């Protein structure tokens, strides 16, 4: 019975993910809820979205290097938590003022980690805007971009 319940939850999770692939980015972000975040700064911080749920196809990890509002670098990466390959993905790094960097598109085999998207601050001696600095993985489904995973770090003084 327990095995049947796990399969049912997994099938529902996969159905949700497939439905999300058909949604435009704005609808997909509403469907996935708000970003999970870590508030470990003023020191360098790293965190990943929780893993182990059938509906989570991409576990997102973000790292902020710096102290307080002095940010030296931000990176993000994707981990495929599903048993299927995911194609046409890219990682975006963004903050309170919008997109900081979009990295090149890649394909991600089942249960593998994608390439790390890195941004090095050209002026690390200046304060950045306080707020959430995030990475998110987008999937292009041939028509729209769909959010697959998000993780944010709260940068503050």
Phi, psi and omega in degrees: 000318181297320178298319178297318180297317179297318179296320180297316179296318179298314181297318177297320178296316178295319178299318178298315181297318179295319178297321180295330180296334182272352183272150171292164185305318182295319179289323180294321180292326176293323181290327183272350178083192183277162182289145174280145183218162176239139180241064186259343182291143046272002176256166178310144184217147175224143176200160179227149173296151182298149180246166173103001177259135183299331182279352179268108179273330181234122172270124184259136177237139180228144176227134173241126179249127180152194179217130182060230180269006176267102182253123178274320185200157174224140176221159178212150177211161182245143173237123180283114181265008183249171179266018178232148176292145176244126184248160176061049178259156166209155180256135176245137172253131181214164180219196183299336180263008177111199183294133176259317181201139169250128180264165183298156179289150179209166173250146186232109178297163179304136175058029179244162178260134180279176179294149179277133176265123184240139171232124176255125183294122180288342179227066185291348180284346180262149178292144172267166176294130177295150178142194182278129172246126193226162163235147176216149178256131178251145173243129175265118185264015181097347181225317184223164172264133183238133178286128180253335180193147180218141168214133184240152174235130181278112180261123181207166180281000000 
